[in-house]
Amino acid sequence: MGGPPRIDGAAVRDFLHEGLLNAQRTIRRLTEKVEDAVMSLDEARRGAQAMRARRSWAPAAPGFASLTMGRTRVSQPVCDVALAQEEIEDRLSTLSVYTVVNDNNEFVLVSGPSAGDADAPGGKQLGLFFMRREGAQGLLAEISRQEPGLAKSCRVLEVAMDKVYALLKSPQAKQPESGVAFRLVPAAEEVSHALKLYKTHGVNSKDFWGVPVFQAEGLTVTKDRAKCIPLFLSKSDLDAAVSSAFTRAELTKLREAGEGVRECEQEVERVKREVDTAATDKAKRRQTTKLERAESKLARAQKRYEDLRRLHTPPKVEVGSLEDVVAQMEGDQEGDWQGAVFVSPGSIAGSQPAEQPAKESGKGKRSKEKAKK
């Protein structure tokens, strides 16, 4: 019989539902079958236009939702100067995605139902890019279970996000004939974090659209002497960064306040000695007035120190989607996203596995260990 081997789609559907695509509604309804079709890179690029036509990268709504405001999709621009496509690619180059390919580095595609994924062109084939290696490994394991022979020629490939973005923006992506759409698959735990934040702040939503991106109010990083606002793909990384940054800031303020108290105490003691040694009543009255001012200043310094000791106000956390952010960068006319930088999962909290194969990258600036296709 002709055609590519087929894999039972019901098992793949259950697998994706339980562990990998818990809140990704566009992939949930893969109920028919999974075809392990092998497709050349040029064909994949032509298929990307269909994805663009269906708004795979277009925003469901403006940028970040301000969680403490108790309503969804409130635009929260973070930076200043418009971004060109090359600048967007440069920012995305810090991120990795994972997909399943064959020995020729050709994508292994998943077939969607004829009327399932509304965004997939004609319910045809999907190219899945997982935000975590475990997701792609899980899909490969499912292929191995159903088609051991086919799985021998397949492997997980790490690809820099800028290459995926360039693929979708390439001239070859203007042809919709191939009927292939690409999907970013978020880590289930990050979707869970996003939904918990919604619930905590009164946002009534059971679903999250896209790949969660987290931002902490007031948290900045310095890059090339400029302050940038980090956008985290991992909630654990955000928590670690906030804990570190705000702890240092609070300790600095507390230390400075303590030094201020000691200086005021020394001033009070000095003025007391001057009162005791005053030669005349007039001088004594003058030094007494000075002492009262010094004691008042000391009381204020002590109060500030105690207030800082008791103060603990965690920053407001906002969550949006990577797709939203990229779409807003593309259409940004005001420069709202100039200072945004993406933080790769595991960069701070170390949540990613230590051993990883080489990454494909379109940026020569990246590490020498990362292979360039």
Residue pairs with C-beta under 8 A, 6 or more apart in sequence:
4 35
4 36
4 37
4 38
5 35
5 36
5 147
5 149
5 150
6 33
6 34
6 35
6 36
7 33
7 34
7 35
7 36
7 142
7 143
7 146
7 147
8 33
8 34
8 146
9 30
9 31
9 32
9 33
9 34
9 111
10 31
11 142
11 145
11 146
12 30
12 34
12 110
12 139
12 142
12 146
13 28
13 29
13 30
13 31
15 138
15 139
15 142
16 27
16 28
16 30
16 139
17 28
19 138
19 188
20 130
20 135
20 138
20 139
20 185
20 188
21 27
21 28
21 185
21 188
22 188
22 191
22 192
23 186
23 188
23 191
23 192
23 194
23 195
23 207
23 208
24 183
24 185
24 186
24 191
25 207
25 209
26 117
26 118
26 119
26 120
26 183
27 117
27 126
27 128
27 183
27 185
29 112
29 113
29 116
29 117
30 110
30 111
30 112
30 113
30 116
30 117
30 126
31 113
31 116
32 111
32 112
32 113
32 114
32 116
33 111
34 110
34 111
34 143
35 109
35 110
35 111
35 125
36 108
36 109
36 143
36 147
36 150
36 154
37 108
37 109
37 111
37 125
38 102
38 104
38 106
38 107
38 108
39 47
39 106
39 107
39 109
39 125
39 178
39 180
40 106
41 105
41 106
42 172
43 178
43 180
44 106
44 107
44 127
44 167
44 178
44 180
44 182
45 167
45 170
45 172
45 173
46 172
46 173
46 174
46 175
46 176
46 177
46 178
46 180
47 121
47 125
47 127
47 173
47 176
47 178
47 179
47 180
47 181
47 182
48 167
48 168
48 170
48 172
48 173
48 180
48 182
49 173
49 174
49 175
49 176
50 121
50 176
50 178
50 179
50 180
50 181
51 57
51 119
51 121
51 168
51 180
51 181
51 182
52 168
52 173
53 121
53 176
54 118
54 119
54 120
54 121
54 181
55 119
56 119
56 168
56 181
56 182
56 183
56 323
57 168
57 323
57 326
57 327
57 330
58 323
58 327
59 321
59 323
59 324
59 327
59 328
60 73
60 209
60 210
60 321
60 323
60 324
61 72
61 73
61 324
62 73
62 74
62 75
62 324
62 328
63 75
63 76
63 77
63 320
63 324
63 325
63 328
64 74
64 75
64 76
64 78
64 213
64 215
64 318
64 319
64 320
64 324
65 71
65 72
65 73
65 74
65 76
65 198
65 203
65 318
65 319
65 320
66 74
66 76
66 316
66 318
67 197
67 198
67 200
67 201
67 203
67 316
67 317
67 318
67 319
68 201
68 316
69 201
70 201
70 202
70 203
71 203
72 198
72 203
72 205
76 215
76 318
76 320
77 328
77 334
77 336
77 337
78 215
78 229
78 231
78 336
78 337
78 339
78 340
79 228
79 229
79 335
79 336
79 337
79 338
79 339
79 340
80 335
80 336
80 338
80 339
81 335
81 338
81 339
82 332
82 333
82 334
82 335
82 337
82 338
83 91
83 329
83 330
83 332
83 337
83 338
85 169
85 330
88 165
88 326
88 329
88 330
89 162
89 165
89 166
89 362
89 363
90 162
90 363
91 329
91 340
91 341
91 342
92 160
92 161
92 162
92 164
92 165
92 326
92 342
93 160
93 161
93 162
93 361
93 362
93 363
93 365
93 366
94 161
94 341
94 342
94 343
94 344
95 160
95 161
95 233
95 342
95 344
96 158
96 159
96 160
96 161
96 344
96 359
97 129
97 130
97 131
97 158
97 159
97 160
97 161
97 164
97 184
98 129
98 130
98 131
98 132
98 133
98 135
98 136
98 137
98 156
98 157
98 158
98 159
99 107
99 108
99 127
99 128
99 129
99 130
99 136
99 156
99 157
99 159
100 107
100 108
100 128
100 136
100 139
100 140
100 143
100 154
100 155
100 156
100 157
101 107
101 108
101 154
101 155
101 157
102 108
102 153
102 154
102 155
103 153
103 155
105 157
105 373
107 127
108 143
108 154
109 125
109 126
109 127
109 180
110 125
110 126
110 127
110 128
111 124
111 125
111 126
112 120
112 123
112 124
112 125
112 126
112 181
113 123
114 122
114 123
115 123
116 123
117 123
117 126
117 181
119 181
120 126
120 181
121 176
121 179
121 180
121 181
122 179
124 179
124 180
124 181
125 178
125 179
125 180
125 181
126 180
126 181
126 182
126 183
127 180
127 181
127 182
127 183
128 136
128 139
128 182
128 183
128 185
129 159
129 164
129 182
129 183
129 184
129 185
130 136
130 139
130 185
131 184
131 185
131 186
131 187
131 190
131 211
131 233
131 345
132 187
132 345
132 352
133 156
133 158
133 352
133 353
133 356
134 187
135 185
135 187
136 156
137 156
140 151
140 154
140 155
140 156
143 150
143 151
143 154
144 151
157 360
158 356
158 357
158 358
158 359
158 360
159 359
159 360
160 359
160 360
160 361
160 362
160 363
160 366
160 370
162 361
162 362
162 363
163 360
163 361
163 362
163 373
164 182
165 326
166 362
167 173
167 182
168 182
184 210
184 211
184 322
184 323
186 208
186 210
186 211
186 212
187 345
189 235
190 211
190 212
190 233
190 234
190 235
191 208
191 212
193 212
193 214
193 235
193 319
194 208
194 212
194 214
194 235
194 319
195 205
195 206
195 208
197 203
197 317
197 319
198 204
198 205
198 208
198 319
208 321
209 321
209 323
210 321
210 322
210 323
210 324
211 233
211 321
211 322
211 323
212 233
212 235
212 319
212 320
212 321
212 322
213 231
213 232
213 233
213 319
213 320
213 321
213 322
213 324
213 325
213 342
214 231
214 232
214 233
214 234
214 235
214 238
214 317
214 318
214 319
215 229
215 230
215 231
215 232
215 238
215 317
215 318
215 319
215 320
216 232
216 238
216 241
216 242
216 315
216 316
216 317
216 318
217 315
217 316
217 317
217 318
218 315
219 229
219 230
219 238
219 241
219 242
219 245
219 246
219 315
220 227
220 228
220 229
220 230
221 227
221 228
221 229
221 230
221 341
222 228
223 341
226 339
227 339
228 339
228 340
228 341
229 339
229 340
229 341
230 241
230 341
230 342
230 343
231 325
231 340
231 341
231 342
231 343
232 238
232 241
232 343
233 322
233 342
233 343
233 344
233 345
234 343
234 345
234 346
234 347
234 348
234 349
234 351
236 348
236 349
236 351
237 343
237 345
237 346
237 347
237 348
237 349
237 351
238 317
239 349
240 348
240 349
241 343
241 348
242 314
242 315
244 348
246 314
246 315
250 308
250 311
250 312
253 308
254 305
254 308
254 309
257 301
257 304
257 305
257 308
258 305
260 301
260 304
260 305
261 298
261 301
261 302
261 305
263 301
264 294
264 297
264 298
264 301
264 302
265 298
267 294
267 297
267 298
268 291
268 294
268 295
268 298
271 287
271 290
271 291
271 294
272 291
274 287
274 290
274 291
275 284
275 287
275 288
275 291
278 284
278 286
278 287
325 337
325 340
328 336
328 337
329 337
329 340
344 352
345 351
345 352
346 352
358 369
358 370
358 371
359 366
359 370
359 371
360 370
360 371
360 372
360 373
361 370
361 372
362 372
364 372
